[in-house]
């Protein structure tokens, strides 16, 4: 059976998907021994034990693997009323006895060195010779098992392995430091979810949340405009599905939603949407954008660079994103790409109406993300500047306009314009205690 993909019936990945999403029991041949991930399952029954122990380990590795969060229960059925069954039973009995002697807490260290004592293909070769009517008999195989699977040999090899590990020099502080650095750079699920929820409508992907109290979403059918992108990215990220019934953005949700699709960087759907959105907004990115930072007093410029390491054939081995901040005085600083998460896009459009004498100087409009022609917020702004700190006056037209517009009217006052400008913002200034000023 071919590895295939999630949308091709008769392939391993398709069977894996069917088992994960709509079935409780999977009955498989040796084809399920490799190439699929069944860690959402934790019970396995092997009705037919292969002669090669490595193939048995591969089967168990489908569920007992990195990322499995439950205790796996595996049953290995052996028929003891024939020759090969009695041989396998003798091997299991021998291993169980040695584990009882050397590893009473059953930590698994006996199985870590089993391959060095009893090579994977040796048992299979002896069984084939037995059925070929050569000199190898059932009793000779059992005797070989007793001789080679010996407690003392296990003890010596186990101790040698531990001594070798003890002599290796490990820079633990460097390992811990690298781990902490990688954790700091990792995007949190909320950031990934925000990106997907905001980018999906741009690519035509409809995302719905059936239960508002549970962060599980439904994508439905993937739009056709993403199909060619998925095919182009398939060698790197796998095949893009045609439909996703349930998706999540936080890996922890797999504990309660084991059948959901975990969408994260590297997932075919995530990469297809990112690639499509990147092309759509490429011109905007080339033009740059203006951001607001409430925690800084001076402006600066952020330049994003992508750096990659390639091998002799041009294949990208590693890629990273760097941000270089250029300060107003000319110095530069290397920043993490996450710096953009602390900034607010300056999305409002500003129109000058000072010449119209309408009682304010500027109109600021913040457009709706889905309908740019609709404004979420409108500010009517009057700007006053003073060389120093002093009194501010409004004309009769400005004051009456401020009374009429109420909270939509804003007064921006800049003090110390000639030295160090300071901005003061007042919403609905008409409510302040203004005094009439008459000059003759």
N, C-alpha and C positions, 0 to 999 in steps of 0.2 A: 504494500500500500504506500502511495506517495505521501510526502509530508503535506503538500497542497496548501490550502488556505481555508479561511472560515466560511467562504461562500461556495466552495467546490465540494459537492456531495461525494462520498467515497474516499475522502482524504483524511489523514490523521487529525489535522487542525480542525476540520469540520466536525469530526466525531468528538473532539475535545470540547468544542463549543456547544454541541448538542447535549453532551453529558453535563456541562456546567450550567446550562440555562434551562433545560427542560426534562432532565432525566435523573433518576436516583441510582441506577445500576448501569455499569458499563461492562459488557462481556467482550473480551478482546483476545486476539491471538498474540503471537510473539511480536506482531507489528507495533503493539502499544508499549513495547519495552524501551523505546527511545524516541526522541524527537517531539515529545509532548510534555506539557506541564499540568499535572493533576494535583497540585498542592492544596486545592480546595477540597480534596477528598482525603480521608485518613483511615480508611479500612480497605485492606487488600487481601484477596484469597488467591493463592497460586495453586491451581488444580494440577498443573503439570510442571514438575521441576526440571529445568534444563540440566544437562550434564555439565555444562560450563558454569561454574559459580559466578563468573563475571556477568553473565547474562541475567542471572538471578538478582545480582546487586543492581543492575540497570533497571530491572522491573521495579524493585523497591524504591529506587531513586526517583521514580515518577511522582511519588507522594511524600517520601521522606527526603526532603531537600531543603535548601536554604530558603527561608521565608515561611516554612510550615510552622504554624502556631499551636497546633494540637498534637497530642500524643498519638502516634500512628500504631495501629494494630494490624499485624500482618500474619496470616496463617499460611504455612507451607504444607500442602498435603503430599504425603509420600505413600505409595502403595507398597506394602512390605511383603506381599505374597509373590513377588517375582525377583529376579536376580538384581536388576539395577536398583529396585526399591530397597532391597536389603543392604546394598552397598551405600546408598545415600543415607539410609538410616544409621548405619555404622559411623559414617562421617559426622553426622549431626550429634550422635551420642558422644563421640570423642571430643568434639569441640565444646559441647555443653559441660563435660567433666573438667576439661582444662580451664574453662571460664570459671567454674566453681572453685578451682584451686587457686588460680592466679588473680582473678578479678571477681571476688565475692559480691562487690557492689554493682557489678554489671555496668561498668562505664563504657564498654565497647572497645577497650584497647586491644583485646585479643584479636578482633576482626581487623584491626589496623595493620597487622603484620601477617595475616593469614596468607596473603599472596606470596610472601617471601618463603614460606614453608611449603605450601602446596600450590604450585603454579596452576593458573586457571585452566589450561588445556590438558593438564596431566590426567585428571579424572576422566574427561571425555575420551582421551586417547586410549586409556586402559579399558574402558567399557566397549569401545569399538573393536579392540583386539579380542575381547572376550567373545563378542558376538561373531567375530570372523573365524572362530574356532582355532585361534592361535594358542600359544602356551599360556596365555593369561586366563586365569580362572577366577571365579567369584572369591574363593578363599585367599588367593594370592593378592587380590585387590584389597581385601579387608586387612590382610597382614601388612601390606604397604601403608595403608592408612594408619594402623597402629604404630608402625615404626617411624613414619615421617611426621605425623601429627602427634608430637610427643610434648609432654609438659615441660621438660628441661629445655628443649629446643625453643619453645615459645618463650620461656623465661629469659634465655640468653639473648635472643633477638630483640625482645621487648626492652631489656636493659640497655642493649647497645643503641637502640633507637633513641631512648631517653637521654643517654649520655651524649649522643651526637647533637641532640637539640640543646642540651645544657651547655655545650662548648661553643655553640654559635653565638656571636655577639649581636645583640639586638639593641638598637638605640630607642629605648622605650619612650623617652621624652620627645624625640623627633616624631615617632609614630603618633603619640597623643596630640602633639602640636598640629600635625597634618590632618588628623581626624577632626580637631576643633575648627581648623581653617576651612575644611570642606563643608562642615556643618553650617558654618557662618555664611558660606557662599550659596548654600542650597536654598532654592526658592521654597517658601512655605506654601502649603496647599491653597490658602486663601488668595495668594497672588496669582497662582495658576488658574484658579477658578474665575477670578475677576477678568483675567486676560481672555479666557475662553468665552465667558458670557458677553463680553463687549465685542469680541472679534467675530463670533459666530454669525450674528446678523449681517455683517459686512460680506461674508462669504455665502450667504443664503442658507445657513444652517439654522434650523428652528429648534430652539432648546426650550423644553417645558419642564416644570417641576410639579408632578402630580400631587405630592404631599408637601405642603409648605413648611411643615415641621421636620422634614427629613431631607438632608442634602443629597438626594438621589434624583437624577435628571433623566429625561428621555430625549434622545436626539431624533429618533424616527429614521426616515430614509435620508441617506446622504445625497445632497444635490449633485446633479450630473457634471456641473462645472468643476467639481473636485476629483472626479474619476481619473482624468488624465494626469493630474498632479499626483494622485496616489500611485498610479502605475509607474510614474517616473521615480518616485521616492521609494518604491517597493523594495529594491535591493538593499536599501539602508535601514528601513524601519518596518518592513513587513507589509503585507497586503492590507489595503484599506477596505473595510467592510462596507456593504451596501446599506446596512441598517444597524442601529445600536439601540436595543430596547432599554437598557439601564446603564448609565454612566455615573461615575463618582470621580472626585478630584482629590480626595484624601485617602491614602492607603489604609488608614485605620478603619475606614468604613467597611473594608473587606471582611472584617470579623463578623459583622452582622449582615452584610450584603455580599455573600461569597459569589453570587452569580453576576454581579455587576462588572462593567468594564472600567478599569482604572485608567483614566485619561490623564496623561502627564507628558512632559517633554520626552520624546522618543516614541510615543504612541503614534501609529499611522494617522489617526484622525487629527491629533494635535498638530503634527508636522504638516499635514495637508492644509489645514486652516491657516497656520502661521505662514506657510509659503505663499498662499493665495493673498492673504491680507498684506503681506510685505510688498507684493507686486502692485496691489491697488493703491497703497499709500506711499509708494516709492518716491514720487515727485514731491510729496509733502515732506518726507524725511530729508530729501536733498535740499529743500528750502530751509529746513530747520524749524524750530518751534521756540516759543517764549514760555518760560515757567516762572512761577512765583515761589519764593522761599521766605517764610515768615521768620526764620531764625538767622537771617543775614542782613547786613546793612549796605554792603557794596555789591555791585553786579559782577558777574563772571561769566565765562563762556565754557560750555561743556562739549568736548569733542569725543565721539565714540569711535573706537578702532577695533577691528576684528583681526586677531593674529592667529596663525595656524602653523603647525609643523607638518611637513610632508616628507614621505620617503622618496627613494630614487625614481619611483614610477609615478609620482605625483599624487599618491593617495594621502588624504588628510589623516594624520595619526592623532592629532590633538588640536583643539581650537578653543580660544578664549576671547572674551570681550573685555576691552579696557576702556576706561573713561579718563581723559586728561582734562583737568580744570585749569583754564587760563584766567588768572586774576587780573584785576584792573591795573596793578602796578607792574605787570609783566611776568611775575613768577608763575610756575606751573606746579600742579599737584596731581598724583595718580590717585584716582578714586575707584571704588567698586561700582559696577553697573547698578547696584541697588540704590545708588544715590537718587535715581529718578523716582523711587518710591516715596521719597520724602518731599517731593516737589508737587506743586499744583499747576496744571496747565492753565495758561492765561488765554482762555478760549473766547473771552468777550470781545465783541467788535465795538469800536469807538467812532462816533461821528461828531464832527465839530459843527456847531450851529451858532457860533458866537456872532457871526455877521447878521443873523436873523433877528437879534434882539428879542429873544423869546423868554428871557428871565433866567437862562442858564447857558453854559458854554458848550457842554458835551452831552451826548446821549450814549450810554454804554448798554449794549445788549448781549446777554449770554444765551446762545442758541441751544435748542433742544438737541440731544445727541442723535435721536432718530429722525427728527424733522428740523433741519437747520433753519427753515423759514419761520419757525415758531420760537419765540424768545421765552426762556424760563424766568429771566429776571431782567428788568429794565431800570437803569439809574439815570436820573436827570441831574447832571453835575454842574455846579458853579465853582469855579476855581478863583482863588484870591492869593496873591503873593505879596509878601512884606520883606523889606530889606532886613528888618530886625524883628523882634517880638513886640507886637503892639495890638492895637484895637483893629477890628475888622468891621466893615460897614457893608450893608446891602442896599441897593437902590429900591425904590418903591415897587418897581416891576418885579425885581428879584424876590422881595419879601412876600408880595402877594402870590407870586407863583409858588413859592415854598409853602405857603399856607394851603393853597389849592391842591398841590401834589402830595403833601404829607410825607409819609415814610419813603416815598419814591424819590424825594428830593434829597440830594447830598451836597454838602459843602466841603470842598477840599481846600484847606488853607496851608500854604507853604511859608514858614517863617525862616529868617536868616538866608534869604535867597542869595545874598552876595558872599556868603562864607560857607557855612555848613547847613545845607537845606534840611529842614525838619517838616515832615508832613503830618498834619492833623486832619482827621476825617470826622465829620459830624453828620449823622443821619437825622432828617427832619429838623433842621435848624430853626424853623418857625416857632417851635415850642420853647425856645430859650427866651430869656427876659431881655428883649431888645428895647432900646430907648430911641425915640425919634430924634433925628439930628437935622437941624435947620441951619444952613449957612446963607448969609446975605452978601 
